[in-house]
Amino acid sequence: MTDPRTKRTQTLAAAAKAKSQAKTEAAEKAIRTLVKRGEPITFQAVQREADVSHAFLYNHPDLRGRIERLRAQARPAAPAPPANEQSTLVLALTGQITRLKQQHREEVQALRDALEQAHGENLDLRRELARRGAGITPTQAHAIGPC
């Protein structure tokens, strides 16, 4: 005679197995339906069609492998450009990088020049303020620093 706990455990295990089988069948049916309709086979498409979770599909090795194979078949590999096109592309991109580097150096130098000029003007203004007797000595004006 089996005790009630063992019987409950067996009943729950059987229910879980039946639920898993039902989900597997639903996923397989969803894959067939998507193929018939000519839609791309993806985990998300199968999940929506079968009303199962992504985790169920990813954790089920047979379904996962089948979906990945069908997904890969649907994506044709892009042909590699001929060698002369590759070298032309590399040359064009290299030239663009060189021009952008030069432009960057010029812009950084222009910013440095503008900053140097602003510091000079700031110093002149502090000295003028001190000369007009605004109550700030040149030493104090210098201690205030750039504004």
N, CA, C and O atoms as a GROMACS GRO file, in nm:
protein
  588
    1MET      N    1   0.083  -0.117   0.000
    1MET     CA    2   0.000   0.000   0.000
    1MET      C    3   0.089   0.125   0.000
    1MET      O    4   0.191   0.131   0.069
    2THR      N    5   0.048   0.224  -0.079
    2THR     CA    6   0.128   0.346  -0.087
    2THR      C    7   0.071   0.451   0.006
    2THR      O    8  -0.049   0.460   0.028
    3ASP      N    9   0.161   0.529   0.059
    3ASP     CA   10   0.114   0.634   0.150
    3ASP      C   11   0.059   0.753   0.067
    3ASP      O   12   0.089   0.763  -0.052
    4PRO      N   13  -0.019   0.839   0.128
    4PRO     CA   14  -0.081   0.952   0.055
    4PRO      C   15   0.020   1.047  -0.007
    4PRO      O   16  -0.004   1.103  -0.115
    5ARG      N   17   0.133   1.066   0.060
    5ARG     CA   18   0.234   1.159   0.007
    5ARG      C   19   0.292   1.105  -0.124
    5ARG      O   20   0.307   1.181  -0.220
    6THR      N   21   0.323   0.979  -0.130
    6THR     CA   22   0.377   0.919  -0.252
    6THR      C   23   0.274   0.927  -0.364
    6THR      O   24   0.308   0.955  -0.479
    7LYS      N   25   0.149   0.902  -0.331
    7LYS     CA   26   0.043   0.908  -0.432
    7LYS      C   27   0.029   1.050  -0.487
    7LYS      O   28   0.014   1.068  -0.608
    8ARG      N   29   0.035   1.152  -0.399
    8ARG     CA   30   0.027   1.292  -0.443
    8ARG      C   31   0.146   1.326  -0.532
    8ARG      O   32   0.130   1.393  -0.635
    9THR      N   33   0.264   1.281  -0.493
    9THR     CA   34   0.384   1.307  -0.571
    9THR      C   35   0.373   1.246  -0.709
    9THR      O   36   0.407   1.310  -0.809
   10GLN      N   37   0.325   1.123  -0.716
   10GLN     CA   38   0.309   1.056  -0.846
   10GLN      C   39   0.204   1.128  -0.932
   10GLN      O   40   0.222   1.140  -1.053
   11THR      N   41   0.098   1.174  -0.870
   11THR     CA   42  -0.007   1.246  -0.942
   11THR      C   43   0.047   1.377  -0.997
   11THR      O   44   0.020   1.413  -1.112
   12LEU      N   45   0.123   1.449  -0.916
   12LEU     CA   46   0.181   1.576  -0.961
   12LEU      C   47   0.282   1.554  -1.073
   12LEU      O   48   0.285   1.630  -1.170
   13ALA      N   49   0.364   1.452  -1.061
   13ALA     CA   50   0.462   1.421  -1.165
   13ALA      C   51   0.393   1.387  -1.296
   13ALA      O   52   0.435   1.432  -1.403
   14ALA      N   53   0.286   1.307  -1.288
   14ALA     CA   54   0.211   1.271  -1.409
   14ALA      C   55   0.147   1.394  -1.472
   14ALA      O   56   0.146   1.408  -1.595
   15ALA      N   57   0.095   1.483  -1.390
   15ALA     CA   58   0.033   1.606  -1.441
   15ALA      C   59   0.137   1.695  -1.507
   15ALA      O   60   0.111   1.754  -1.612
   16ALA      N   61   0.254   1.706  -1.447
   16ALA     CA   62   0.361   1.788  -1.504
   16ALA      C   63   0.408   1.731  -1.637
   16ALA      O   64   0.433   1.806  -1.731
   17LYS      N   65   0.419   1.598  -1.644
   17LYS     CA   66   0.461   1.533  -1.768
   17LYS      C   67   0.357   1.556  -1.878
   17LYS      O   68   0.392   1.584  -1.992
   18ALA      N   69   0.230   1.544  -1.843
   18ALA     CA   70   0.123   1.565  -1.941
   18ALA      C   71   0.124   1.710  -1.989
   18ALA      O   72   0.104   1.736  -2.108
   19LYS      N   73   0.146   1.804  -1.899
   19LYS     CA   74   0.150   1.945  -1.935
   19LYS      C   75   0.268   1.974  -2.028
   19LYS      O   76   0.255   2.048  -2.125
   20SER      N   77   0.381   1.914  -1.998
   20SER     CA   78   0.499   1.932  -2.081
   20SER      C   79   0.477   1.874  -2.220
   20SER      O   80   0.514   1.936  -2.320
   21GLN      N   81   0.416   1.756  -2.227
   21GLN     CA   82   0.387   1.695  -2.356
   21GLN      C   83   0.289   1.781  -2.436
   21GLN      O   84   0.305   1.796  -2.558
   22ALA      N   85   0.190   1.837  -2.371
   22ALA     CA   86   0.093   1.923  -2.439
   22ALA      C   87   0.161   2.048  -2.494
   22ALA      O   88   0.132   2.090  -2.606
   23LYS      N   89   0.252   2.107  -2.416
   23LYS     CA   90   0.325   2.225  -2.462
   23LYS      C   91   0.416   2.190  -2.579
   23LYS      O   92   0.429   2.268  -2.674
   24THR      N   93   0.481   2.072  -2.572
   24THR     CA   94   0.568   2.029  -2.681
   24THR      C   95   0.488   2.011  -2.809
   24THR      O   96   0.530   2.056  -2.915
   25GLU      N   97   0.373   1.947  -2.798
   25GLU     CA   98   0.288   1.928  -2.916
   25GLU      C   99   0.240   2.062  -2.971
   25GLU      O  100   0.235   2.082  -3.092
   26ALA      N  101   0.205   2.154  -2.883
   26ALA     CA  102   0.162   2.286  -2.928
   26ALA      C  103   0.274   2.360  -3.000
   26ALA      O  104   0.250   2.426  -3.101
   27ALA      N  105   0.396   2.348  -2.950
   27ALA     CA  106   0.511   2.413  -3.014
   27ALA      C  107   0.539   2.351  -3.150
   27ALA      O  108   0.567   2.423  -3.246
   28GLU      N  109   0.533   2.219  -3.159
   28GLU     CA  110   0.556   2.153  -3.287
   28GLU      C  111   0.449   2.192  -3.389
   28GLU      O  112   0.479   2.214  -3.506
   29LYS      N  113   0.325   2.200  -3.343
   29LYS     CA  114   0.216   2.241  -3.431
   29LYS      C  115   0.239   2.386  -3.476
   29LYS      O  116   0.215   2.419  -3.593
   30ALA      N  117   0.284   2.471  -3.386
   30ALA     CA  118   0.310   2.611  -3.420
   30ALA      C  119   0.420   2.621  -3.526
   30ALA      O  120   0.410   2.702  -3.618
   31ILE      N  121   0.524   2.540  -3.512
   31ILE     CA  122   0.632   2.541  -3.611
   31ILE      C  123   0.578   2.501  -3.748
   31ILE      O  124   0.607   2.566  -3.848
   32ARG      N  125   0.499   2.394  -3.752
   32ARG     CA  126   0.440   2.350  -3.880
   32ARG      C  127   0.352   2.460  -3.940
   32ARG      O  128   0.358   2.485  -4.061
   33THR      N  129   0.273   2.525  -3.857
   33THR     CA  130   0.185   2.632  -3.904
   33THR      C  131   0.265   2.748  -3.962
   33THR      O  132   0.232   2.800  -4.068
   34LEU      N  133   0.371   2.788  -3.892
   34LEU     CA  134   0.454   2.898  -3.940
   34LEU      C  135   0.522   2.864  -4.072
   34LEU      O  136   0.533   2.948  -4.160
   35VAL      N  137   0.566   2.739  -4.084
   35VAL     CA  138   0.630   2.696  -4.208
   35VAL      C  139   0.528   2.701  -4.323
   35VAL      O  140   0.560   2.749  -4.432
   36LYS      N  141   0.408   2.651  -4.299
   36LYS     CA  142   0.304   2.652  -4.402
   36LYS      C  143   0.271   2.794  -4.446
   36LYS      O  144   0.248   2.818  -4.565
   37ARG      N  145   0.268   2.887  -4.353
   37ARG     CA  146   0.237   3.026  -4.386
   37ARG      C  147   0.356   3.100  -4.446
   37ARG      O  148   0.341   3.211  -4.496
   38GLY      N  149   0.472   3.038  -4.440
   38GLY     CA  150   0.592   3.102  -4.495
   38GLY      C  151   0.649   3.211  -4.406
   38GLY      O  152   0.724   3.297  -4.452
   39GLU      N  153   0.614   3.207  -4.281
   39GLU     CA  154   0.665   3.307  -4.187
   39GLU      C  155   0.801   3.264  -4.132
   39GLU      O  156   0.830   3.144  -4.126
   40PRO      N  157   0.883   3.360  -4.092
   40PRO     CA  158   1.014   3.324  -4.035
   40PRO      C  159   0.996   3.246  -3.904
   40PRO      O  160   0.908   3.277  -3.823
   41ILE      N  161   1.080   3.147  -3.887
   41ILE     CA  162   1.075   3.065  -3.766
   41ILE      C  163   1.172   3.125  -3.666
   41ILE      O  164   1.294   3.119  -3.684
   42THR      N  165   1.118   3.183  -3.561
   42THR     CA  166   1.199   3.240  -3.453
   42THR      C  167   1.139   3.192  -3.320
   42THR      O  168   1.025   3.146  -3.315
   43PHE      N  169   1.218   3.205  -3.216
   43PHE     CA  170   1.168   3.164  -3.084
   43PHE      C  171   1.045   3.247  -3.048
   43PHE      O  172   0.948   3.195  -2.992
   44GLN      N  173   1.049   3.375  -3.080
   44GLN     CA  174   0.938   3.462  -3.044
   44GLN      C  175   0.812   3.425  -3.123
   44GLN      O  176   0.702   3.424  -3.067
   45ALA      N  177   0.827   3.394  -3.253
   45ALA     CA  178   0.711   3.358  -3.334
   45ALA      C  179   0.649   3.227  -3.284
   45ALA      O  180   0.526   3.216  -3.273
   46VAL      N  181   0.733   3.129  -3.253
   46VAL     CA  182   0.682   3.001  -3.203
   46VAL      C  183   0.616   3.021  -3.067
   46VAL      O  184   0.510   2.964  -3.040
   47GLN      N  185   0.677   3.101  -2.983
   47GLN     CA  186   0.622   3.128  -2.850
   47GLN      C  187   0.484   3.189  -2.860
   47GLN      O  188   0.392   3.148  -2.789
   48ARG      N  189   0.468   3.287  -2.949
   48ARG     CA  190   0.336   3.350  -2.965
   48ARG      C  191   0.234   3.253  -3.023
   48ARG      O  192   0.121   3.245  -2.974
   49GLU      N  193   0.273   3.178  -3.125
   49GLU     CA  194   0.181   3.087  -3.192
   49GLU      C  195   0.137   2.974  -3.101
   49GLU      O  196   0.020   2.935  -3.102
   50ALA      N  197   0.230   2.919  -3.022
   50ALA     CA  198   0.199   2.803  -2.937
   50ALA      C  199   0.152   2.842  -2.798
   50ALA      O  200   0.104   2.758  -2.723
   51ASP      N  201   0.167   2.969  -2.763
   51ASP     CA  202   0.132   3.016  -2.630
   51ASP      C  203   0.211   2.941  -2.522
   51ASP      O  204   0.156   2.891  -2.424
   52VAL      N  205   0.343   2.936  -2.546
   52VAL     CA  206   0.435   2.878  -2.448
   52VAL      C  207   0.541   2.984  -2.417
   52VAL      O  208   0.551   3.084  -2.487
   53SER      N  209   0.619   2.961  -2.314
   53SER     CA  210   0.720   3.060  -2.276
   53SER      C  211   0.849   3.039  -2.354
   53SER      O  212   0.876   2.932  -2.407
   54HIS      N  213   0.927   3.148  -2.359
   54HIS     CA  214   1.059   3.138  -2.421
   54HIS      C  215   1.144   3.035  -2.346
   54HIS      O  216   1.216   2.955  -2.407
   55ALA      N  217   1.134   3.037  -2.215
   55ALA     CA  218   1.214   2.946  -2.133
   55ALA      C  219   1.182   2.801  -2.169
   55ALA      O  220   1.273   2.718  -2.177
   56PHE      N  221   1.056   2.770  -2.191
   56PHE     CA  222   1.019   2.633  -2.228
   56PHE      C  223   1.088   2.594  -2.359
   56PHE      O  224   1.144   2.485  -2.370
   57LEU      N  225   1.084   2.682  -2.458
   57LEU     CA  226   1.146   2.652  -2.588
   57LEU      C  227   1.297   2.638  -2.575
   57LEU      O  228   1.357   2.546  -2.631
   58TYR      N  229   1.360   2.728  -2.502
   58TYR     CA  230   1.505   2.724  -2.488
   58TYR      C  231   1.550   2.603  -2.406
   58TYR      O  232   1.657   2.548  -2.431
   59ASN      N  233   1.470   2.561  -2.309
   59ASN     CA  234   1.509   2.449  -2.222
   59ASN      C  235   1.472   2.313  -2.281
   59ASN      O  236   1.509   2.210  -2.225
   60HIS      N  237   1.401   2.312  -2.392
   60HIS     CA  238   1.363   2.186  -2.456
   60HIS      C  239   1.461   2.162  -2.571
   60HIS      O  240   1.449   2.225  -2.676
   61PRO      N  241   1.559   2.072  -2.554
   61PRO     CA  242   1.667   2.058  -2.652
   61PRO      C  243   1.619   2.027  -2.795
   61PRO      O  244   1.673   2.083  -2.890
   62ASP      N  245   1.520   1.942  -2.810
   62ASP     CA  246   1.474   1.907  -2.945
   62ASP      C  247   1.410   2.026  -3.014
   62ASP      O  248   1.440   2.057  -3.129
   63LEU      N  249   1.321   2.094  -2.942
   63LEU     CA  250   1.255   2.211  -3.000
   63LEU      C  251   1.356   2.322  -3.028
   63LEU      O  252   1.351   2.387  -3.133
   64ARG      N  253   1.445   2.343  -2.936
   64ARG     CA  254   1.545   2.449  -2.953
   64ARG      C  255   1.630   2.423  -3.077
   64ARG      O  256   1.650   2.514  -3.159
   65GLY      N  257   1.677   2.302  -3.092
   65GLY     CA  258   1.759   2.269  -3.208
   65GLY      C  259   1.681   2.286  -3.338
   65GLY      O  260   1.734   2.337  -3.437
   66ARG      N  261   1.557   2.242  -3.338
   66ARG     CA  262   1.474   2.252  -3.458
   66ARG      C  263   1.449   2.399  -3.496
   66ARG      O  264   1.460   2.437  -3.613
   67ILE      N  265   1.416   2.480  -3.397
   67ILE     CA  266   1.393   2.622  -3.425
   67ILE      C  267   1.521   2.689  -3.475
   67ILE      O  268   1.516   2.768  -3.570
   68GLU      N  269   1.633   2.658  -3.414
   68GLU     CA  270   1.760   2.719  -3.457
   68GLU      C  271   1.795   2.677  -3.600
   68GLU      O  272   1.842   2.760  -3.678
   69ARG      N  273   1.773   2.551  -3.635
   69ARG     CA  274   1.800   2.505  -3.772
   69ARG      C  275   1.710   2.576  -3.873
   69ARG      O  276   1.756   2.624  -3.976
   70LEU      N  277   1.581   2.582  -3.842
   70LEU     CA  278   1.487   2.646  -3.934
   70LEU      C  279   1.515   2.796  -3.946
   70LEU      O  280   1.502   2.854  -4.054
   71ARG      N  281   1.553   2.856  -3.837
   71ARG     CA  282   1.586   2.999  -3.841
   71ARG      C  283   1.709   3.023  -3.928
   71ARG      O  284   1.714   3.119  -4.005
   72ALA      N  285   1.808   2.936  -3.915
   72ALA     CA  286   1.931   2.950  -3.994
   72ALA      C  287   1.904   2.928  -4.142
   72ALA      O  288   1.963   2.995  -4.227
   73GLN      N  289   1.815   2.835  -4.175
   73GLN     CA  290   1.781   2.808  -4.315
   73GLN      C  291   1.712   2.928  -4.379
   73GLN      O  292   1.730   2.954  -4.498
   74ALA      N  293   1.635   2.999  -4.302
   74ALA     CA  294   1.559   3.111  -4.355
   74ALA      C  295   1.647   3.232  -4.385
   74ALA      O  296   1.609   3.319  -4.464
   75ARG      N  297   1.764   3.237  -4.324
   75ARG     CA  298   1.855   3.350  -4.345
   75ARG      C  299   1.962   3.310  -4.445
   75ARG      O  300   2.058   3.242  -4.409
   76PRO      N  301   1.949   3.352  -4.570
   76PRO     CA  302   2.055   3.319  -4.664
   76PRO      C  303   2.181   3.399  -4.630
   76PRO      O  304   2.174   3.517  -4.594
   77ALA      N  305   2.293   3.335  -4.643
   77ALA     CA  306   2.419   3.401  -4.614
   77ALA      C  307   2.446   3.506  -4.720
   77ALA      O  308   2.432   3.479  -4.840
   78ALA      N  309   2.484   3.625  -4.678
   78ALA     CA  310   2.515   3.732  -4.772
   78ALA      C  311   2.646   3.699  -4.841
   78ALA      O  312   2.745   3.665  -4.775
   79PRO      N  313   2.649   3.711  -4.973
   79PRO     CA  314   2.773   3.680  -5.043
   79PRO      C  315   2.880   3.785  -5.012
   79PRO      O  316   2.851   3.904  -4.999
   80ALA      N  317   3.002   3.739  -5.001
   80ALA     CA  318   3.113   3.830  -4.973
   80ALA      C  319   3.143   3.911  -5.099
   80ALA      O  320   3.141   3.856  -5.210
   81PRO      N  321   3.171   4.040  -5.084
   81PRO     CA  322   3.203   4.119  -5.202
   81PRO      C  323   3.334   4.072  -5.263
   81PRO      O  324   3.421   4.020  -5.193
   82PRO      N  325   3.349   4.088  -5.393
   82PRO     CA  326   3.474   4.048  -5.458
   82PRO      C  327   3.593   4.120  -5.396
   82PRO      O  328   3.578   4.224  -5.333
   83ALA      N  329   3.711   4.064  -5.415
   83ALA     CA  330   3.833   4.116  -5.351
   83ALA      C  331   3.858   4.261  -5.389
   83ALA      O  332   3.898   4.341  -5.304
   84ASN      N  333   3.835   4.297  -5.516
   84ASN     CA  334   3.864   4.434  -5.556
   84ASN      C  335   3.768   4.533  -5.488
   84ASN      O  336   3.807   4.646  -5.459
   85GLU      N  337   3.643   4.492  -5.464
   85GLU     CA  338   3.549   4.578  -5.392
   85GLU      C  339   3.591   4.593  -5.246
   85GLU      O  340   3.576   4.700  -5.188
   86GLN      N  341   3.644   4.486  -5.187
   86GLN     CA  342   3.689   4.493  -5.048
   86GLN      C  343   3.804   4.592  -5.037
   86GLN      O  344   3.805   4.675  -4.946
   87SER      N  345   3.900   4.584  -5.127
   87SER     CA  346   4.015   4.673  -5.118
   87SER      C  347   3.972   4.817  -5.143
   87SER      O  348   4.025   4.909  -5.081
   88THR      N  349   3.876   4.839  -5.233
   88THR     CA  350   3.825   4.974  -5.258
   88THR      C  351   3.757   5.028  -5.132
   88THR      O  352   3.775   5.144  -5.095
   89LEU      N  353   3.679   4.944  -5.068
   89LEU     CA  354   3.612   4.984  -4.946
   89LEU      C  355   3.712   5.017  -4.837
   89LEU      O  356   3.698   5.117  -4.767
   90VAL      N  357   3.814   4.934  -4.822
   90VAL     CA  358   3.917   4.958  -4.721
   90VAL      C  359   3.988   5.090  -4.748
   90VAL      O  360   4.013   5.167  -4.656
   91LEU      N  361   4.020   5.115  -4.875
   91LEU     CA  362   4.088   5.240  -4.909
   91LEU      C  363   3.998   5.361  -4.882
   91LEU      O  364   4.045   5.463  -4.831
   92ALA      N  365   3.871   5.350  -4.916
   92ALA     CA  366   3.778   5.461  -4.892
   92ALA      C  367   3.765   5.489  -4.743
   92ALA      O  368   3.768   5.605  -4.701
   93LEU      N  369   3.750   5.385  -4.664
   93LEU     CA  370   3.735   5.403  -4.520
   93LEU      C  371   3.863   5.455  -4.456
   93LEU      O  372   3.859   5.537  -4.365
   94THR      N  373   3.978   5.407  -4.504
   94THR     CA  374   4.106   5.456  -4.451
   94THR      C  375   4.122   5.604  -4.480
   94THR      O  376   4.166   5.680  -4.394
   95GLY      N  377   4.085   5.645  -4.601
   95GLY     CA  378   4.092   5.787  -4.636
   95GLY      C  379   3.999   5.870  -4.550
   95GLY      O  380   4.035   5.979  -4.507
   96GLN      N  381   3.880   5.819  -4.526
   96GLN     CA  382   3.784   5.890  -4.443
   96GLN      C  383   3.836   5.905  -4.300
   96GLN      O  384   3.822   6.011  -4.239
   97ILE      N  385   3.896   5.801  -4.247
   97ILE     CA  386   3.953   5.806  -4.112
   97ILE      C  387   4.065   5.909  -4.105
   97ILE      O  388   4.074   5.985  -4.009
   98THR      N  389   4.150   5.912  -4.207
   98THR     CA  390   4.260   6.008  -4.210
   98THR      C  391   4.207   6.151  -4.211
   98THR      O  392   4.257   6.237  -4.138
   99ARG      N  393   4.104   6.176  -4.295
   99ARG     CA  394   4.045   6.310  -4.300
   99ARG      C  395   3.982   6.348  -4.166
   99ARG      O  396   3.996   6.462  -4.121
  100LEU      N  397   3.912   6.255  -4.103
  100LEU     CA  398   3.848   6.283  -3.974
  100LEU      C  399   3.951   6.309  -3.865
  100LEU      O  400   3.930   6.394  -3.779
  101LYS      N  401   4.062   6.237  -3.867
  101LYS     CA  402   4.167   6.261  -3.769
  101LYS      C  403   4.225   6.401  -3.786
  101LYS      O  404   4.248   6.471  -3.687
  102GLN      N  405   4.250   6.441  -3.911
  102GLN     CA  406   4.304   6.574  -3.937
  102GLN      C  407   4.205   6.682  -3.892
  102GLN      O  408   4.245   6.781  -3.831
  103GLN      N  409   4.077   6.661  -3.923
  103GLN     CA  410   3.974   6.757  -3.882
  103GLN      C  411   3.969   6.766  -3.729
  103GLN      O  412   3.954   6.875  -3.673
  104HIS      N  413   3.982   6.653  -3.661
  104HIS     CA  414   3.980   6.652  -3.515
  104HIS      C  415   4.098   6.730  -3.460
  104HIS      O  416   4.082   6.810  -3.367
  105ARG      N  417   4.218   6.709  -3.515
  105ARG     CA  418   4.336   6.782  -3.468
  105ARG      C  419   4.318   6.932  -3.485
  105ARG      O  420   4.354   7.010  -3.397
  106GLU      N  421   4.263   6.973  -3.601
  106GLU     CA  422   4.242   7.115  -3.628
  106GLU      C  423   4.141   7.175  -3.530
  106GLU      O  424   4.162   7.285  -3.480
  107GLU      N  425   4.034   7.104  -3.504
  107GLU     CA  426   3.931   7.154  -3.412
  107GLU      C  427   3.984   7.163  -3.270
  107GLU      O  428   3.954   7.259  -3.199
  108VAL      N  429   4.062   7.066  -3.227
  108VAL     CA  430   4.120   7.069  -3.092
  108VAL      C  431   4.216   7.188  -3.080
  108VAL      O  432   4.217   7.256  -2.978
  109GLN      N  433   4.296   7.214  -3.185
  109GLN     CA  434   4.388   7.326  -3.182
  109GLN      C  435   4.311   7.459  -3.178
  109GLN      O  436   4.350   7.551  -3.106
  110ALA      N  437   4.202   7.468  -3.254
  110ALA     CA  438   4.121   7.590  -3.253
  110ALA      C  439   4.062   7.613  -3.113
  110ALA      O  440   4.058   7.727  -3.066
  111LEU      N  441   4.017   7.507  -3.048
  111LEU     CA  442   3.964   7.520  -2.912
  111LEU      C  443   4.072   7.564  -2.814
  111LEU      O  444   4.047   7.646  -2.726
  112ARG      N  445   4.192   7.509  -2.828
  112ARG     CA  446   4.302   7.549  -2.740
  112ARG      C  447   4.336   7.697  -2.759
  112ARG      O  448   4.359   7.769  -2.662
  113ASP      N  449   4.339   7.742  -2.888
  113ASP     CA  450   4.368   7.882  -2.916
  113ASP      C  451   4.260   7.973  -2.856
  113ASP      O  452   4.292   8.077  -2.798
  114ALA      N  453   4.133   7.933  -2.869
  114ALA     CA  454   4.023   8.013  -2.815
  114ALA      C  455   4.031   8.018  -2.662
  114ALA      O  456   4.005   8.122  -2.602
  115LEU      N  457   4.066   7.906  -2.600
  115LEU     CA  458   4.079   7.903  -2.455
  115LEU      C  459   4.193   7.992  -2.409
  115LEU      O  460   4.181   8.064  -2.310
  116GLU      N  461   4.305   7.989  -2.481
  116GLU     CA  462   4.420   8.073  -2.446
  116GLU      C  463   4.382   8.221  -2.458
  116GLU      O  464   4.419   8.302  -2.373
  117GLN      N  465   4.309   8.256  -2.562
  117GLN     CA  466   4.266   8.394  -2.581
  117GLN      C  467   4.169   8.435  -2.470
  117GLN      O  468   4.178   8.546  -2.418
  118ALA      N  469   4.077   8.346  -2.433
  118ALA     CA  470   3.981   8.377  -2.327
  118ALA      C  471   4.053   8.398  -2.194
  118ALA      O  472   4.016   8.488  -2.118
  119HIS      N  473   4.154   8.317  -2.165
  119HIS     CA  474   4.231   8.335  -2.041
  119HIS      C  475   4.302   8.470  -2.041
  119HIS      O  476   4.307   8.540  -1.939
  120GLY      N  477   4.358   8.505  -2.157
  120GLY     CA  478   4.426   8.635  -2.166
  120GLY      C  479   4.329   8.750  -2.145
  120GLY      O  480   4.360   8.844  -2.072
  121GLU      N  481   4.213   8.744  -2.209
  121GLU     CA  482   4.112   8.850  -2.192
  121GLU      C  483   4.066   8.856  -2.046
  121GLU      O  484   4.044   8.965  -1.992
  122ASN      N  485   4.050   8.741  -1.984
  122ASN     CA  486   4.007   8.736  -1.845
  122ASN      C  487   4.110   8.804  -1.754
  122ASN      O  488   4.074   8.880  -1.663
  123LEU      N  489   4.236   8.776  -1.780
  123LEU     CA  490   4.343   8.838  -1.701
  123LEU      C  491   4.343   8.989  -1.720
  123LEU      O  492   4.357   9.065  -1.624
  124ASP      N  493   4.328   9.033  -1.846
  124ASP     CA  494   4.323   9.176  -1.874
  124ASP      C  495   4.207   9.242  -1.800
  124ASP      O  496   4.222   9.351  -1.745
  125LEU      N  497   4.090   9.177  -1.800
  125LEU     CA  498   3.973   9.233  -1.732
  125LEU      C  499   3.995   9.242  -1.581
  125LEU      O  500   3.955   9.341  -1.520
  126ARG      N  501   4.056   9.142  -1.521
  126ARG     CA  502   4.084   9.148  -1.377
  126ARG      C  503   4.181   9.261  -1.345
  126ARG      O  504   4.165   9.331  -1.245
  127ARG      N  505   4.282   9.279  -1.430
  127ARG     CA  506   4.378   9.387  -1.407
  127ARG      C  507   4.310   9.524  -1.421
  127ARG      O  508   4.337   9.615  -1.343
  128GLU      N  509   4.223   9.536  -1.520
  128GLU     CA  510   4.151   9.662  -1.540
  128GLU      C  511   4.060   9.691  -1.422
  128GLU      O  512   4.048   9.805  -1.378
  129LEU      N  513   3.995   9.587  -1.371
  129LEU     CA  514   3.908   9.602  -1.255
  129LEU      C  515   3.989   9.649  -1.134
  129LEU      O  516   3.944   9.736  -1.060
  130ALA      N  517   4.106   9.594  -1.115
  130ALA     CA  518   4.192   9.633  -1.003
  130ALA      C  519   4.242   9.776  -1.023
  130ALA      O  520   4.252   9.852  -0.927
  131ARG      N  521   4.274   9.815  -1.148
  131ARG     CA  522   4.326   9.948  -1.177
  131ARG      C  523   4.220  10.055  -1.150
  131ARG      O  524   4.253  10.166  -1.106
  132ARG      N  525   4.094  10.023  -1.175
  132ARG     CA  526   3.987  10.119  -1.155
  132ARG      C  527   3.952  10.135  -1.007
  132ARG      O  528   3.868  10.218  -0.970
  133GLY      N  529   4.015  10.058  -0.925
  133GLY     CA  530   3.995  10.076  -0.782
  133GLY      C  531   3.867  10.017  -0.731
  133GLY      O  532   3.800  10.076  -0.647
  134ALA      N  533   3.831   9.903  -0.780
  134ALA     CA  534   3.708   9.838  -0.737
  134ALA      C  535   3.727   9.769  -0.603
  134ALA      O  536   3.644   9.689  -0.562
  135GLY      N  537   3.834   9.800  -0.538
  135GLY     CA  538   3.856   9.742  -0.406
  135GLY      C  539   3.923   9.606  -0.413
  135GLY      O  540   3.932   9.535  -0.312
  136ILE      N  541   3.969   9.568  -0.530
  136ILE     CA  542   4.037   9.439  -0.545
  136ILE      C  543   4.178   9.467  -0.593
  136ILE      O  544   4.198   9.536  -0.693
  137THR      N  545   4.273   9.414  -0.521
  137THR     CA  546   4.412   9.433  -0.561
  137THR      C  547   4.445   9.335  -0.673
  137THR      O  548   4.376   9.235  -0.689
  138PRO      N  549   4.549   9.362  -0.751
  138PRO     CA  550   4.588   9.268  -0.858
  138PRO      C  551   4.615   9.127  -0.805
  138PRO      O  552   4.588   9.028  -0.874
  139THR      N  553   4.668   9.119  -0.684
  139THR     CA  554   4.694   8.988  -0.626
  139THR      C  555   4.563   8.915  -0.598
  139THR      O  556   4.551   8.795  -0.624
  140GLN      N  557   4.466   8.989  -0.544
  140GLN     CA  558   4.336   8.929  -0.518
  140GLN      C  559   4.267   8.891  -0.649
  140GLN      O  560   4.206   8.784  -0.657
  141ALA      N  561   4.278   8.975  -0.750
  141ALA     CA  562   4.218   8.947  -0.880
  141ALA      C  563   4.276   8.819  -0.940
  141ALA      O  564   4.205   8.737  -0.999
  142HIS      N  565   4.405   8.806  -0.923
  142HIS     CA  566   4.470   8.685  -0.975
  142HIS      C  567   4.426   8.561  -0.897
  142HIS      O  568   4.411   8.453  -0.953
  143ALA      N  569   4.406   8.579  -0.764
  143ALA     CA  570   4.365   8.467  -0.678
  143ALA      C  571   4.224   8.421  -0.709
  143ALA      O  572   4.192   8.303  -0.690
  144ILE      N  573   4.139   8.513  -0.758
  144ILE     CA  574   4.001   8.477  -0.792
  144ILE      C  575   4.004   8.374  -0.905
  144ILE      O  576   3.921   8.283  -0.909
  145GLY      N  577   4.097   8.390  -0.993
  145GLY     CA  578   4.112   8.294  -1.102
  145GLY      C  579   4.017   8.326  -1.217
  145GLY      O  580   3.941   8.422  -1.213
  146PRO      N  581   4.023   8.243  -1.319
  146PRO     CA  582   3.939   8.267  -1.437
  146PRO      C  583   3.792   8.247  -1.403
  146PRO      O  584   3.756   8.160  -1.324
  147CYS      N  585   3.710   8.327  -1.463
  147CYS     CA  586   3.566   8.318  -1.442
  147CYS      C  587   3.502   8.222  -1.537
  147CYS      O  588   3.380   8.203  -1.532
   0.00000   0.00000   0.00000
